[in-house]
């Protein structure tokens, strides 16, 4: 027989859930990753497209883009909601830098 491995109940539950197709998300980690991905898209492709595409004609595509990004527009409202939610989170507690000195 093989070597026995001790598994905690939580580890066992995670393995069973993964085996049957349930993935348990780590919301803090995955949320930060998704925000980073969104920022990359906004900072990269959207910026590049904005610089390289023509906004000359008054066509339906430009009107729709305007509806999304104008203040109060669908995308603007969602981005503001995201900002409001992020602002509601606690700040990261930074430890003061310094040296401890011990008396003799």
C-alpha positions as CSV (number, residue, x, y, z in Angstrom):
1,X,0.0,0.0,0.0
2,X,1.0,3.6,-0.6
3,X,1.8,6.3,1.9
4,X,-1.1,7.7,3.8
5,X,-1.6,11.5,3.6
6,X,-3.6,13.3,6.2
7,X,-6.1,15.8,4.8
8,X,-8.0,18.4,6.8
9,X,-11.8,18.5,6.4
10,X,-11.5,21.8,4.6
11,X,-8.9,20.5,2.2
12,X,-11.1,17.4,1.5
13,X,-14.2,19.6,0.9
14,X,-12.2,21.8,-1.6
15,X,-10.9,18.7,-3.4
16,X,-14.4,17.2,-3.6
17,X,-15.9,20.5,-4.8
18,X,-13.2,20.8,-7.5
19,X,-13.8,17.2,-8.6
20,X,-17.5,17.8,-9.1
21,X,-16.9,21.1,-10.9
22,X,-17.4,23.6,-8.2
23,X,-14.5,26.0,-7.9
24,X,-14.3,28.0,-4.7
25,X,-13.2,31.5,-5.7
26,X,-10.8,33.5,-3.5
27,X,-12.7,36.8,-3.9
28,X,-10.0,39.1,-2.5
29,X,-7.3,37.7,-4.8
30,X,-9.5,37.3,-7.9
31,X,-11.0,40.7,-7.5
32,X,-7.6,42.4,-7.5
33,X,-6.6,40.4,-10.5
34,X,-9.8,41.4,-12.4
35,X,-9.4,45.1,-11.5
36,X,-5.8,44.9,-12.8
37,X,-7.0,43.2,-16.0
38,X,-9.7,46.0,-16.5
39,X,-7.1,48.7,-15.9
40,X,-4.8,47.1,-18.5
41,X,-7.6,47.1,-21.1
42,X,-8.5,50.7,-20.3
43,X,-4.9,51.9,-20.3
44,X,-3.8,49.9,-23.3
45,X,-6.3,49.0,-26.0
46,X,-8.9,51.6,-25.3
47,X,-6.2,54.4,-25.2
48,X,-4.7,53.0,-28.5
49,X,-8.0,52.8,-30.2
50,X,-8.9,56.3,-29.1
51,X,-5.7,57.7,-30.6
52,X,-5.9,55.6,-33.8
53,X,-9.6,55.7,-34.8
54,X,-11.5,58.5,-36.5
55,X,-14.3,60.2,-34.6
56,X,-15.3,62.4,-37.6
57,X,-18.7,61.1,-38.7
58,X,-21.8,61.4,-36.7
59,X,-22.7,57.8,-37.0
60,X,-24.6,55.4,-34.6
61,X,-21.3,53.9,-33.3
62,X,-20.0,57.2,-32.1
63,X,-23.4,58.1,-30.7
64,X,-23.4,54.8,-28.7
65,X,-19.9,55.4,-27.5
66,X,-21.0,58.8,-26.3
67,X,-24.0,57.3,-24.5
68,X,-21.6,54.9,-22.7
69,X,-19.0,57.4,-21.6
70,X,-20.9,60.6,-21.0
71,X,-21.4,61.7,-17.4
72,X,-24.4,59.7,-16.3
73,X,-24.0,57.3,-19.2
74,X,-24.1,53.5,-18.6
75,X,-20.4,53.0,-18.4
76,X,-19.8,56.2,-16.5
77,X,-22.3,55.1,-13.9
78,X,-20.8,51.7,-13.5
79,X,-17.3,53.1,-13.3
80,X,-18.5,55.5,-10.6
81,X,-20.1,52.6,-8.7
82,X,-16.8,50.8,-8.9
83,X,-14.9,53.8,-7.6
84,X,-17.5,54.3,-4.8
85,X,-17.2,50.6,-3.8
86,X,-13.4,50.7,-3.8
87,X,-13.4,53.9,-1.7
88,X,-15.6,52.2,0.9
89,X,-12.9,49.5,1.6
90,X,-10.5,49.9,4.5
91,X,-7.1,51.4,3.7
92,X,-4.1,49.1,3.8
93,X,-2.5,49.5,7.2
94,X,1.1,50.6,6.7
95,X,3.6,49.8,9.3
96,X,5.8,52.8,10.3
97,X,9.4,52.4,9.2
98,X,12.1,52.8,11.8
99,X,14.5,51.1,14.1
100,X,13.9,49.9,17.5
101,X,16.5,50.9,20.0
102,X,17.0,49.0,23.2
103,X,18.5,50.6,26.3
104,X,21.4,49.0,28.1
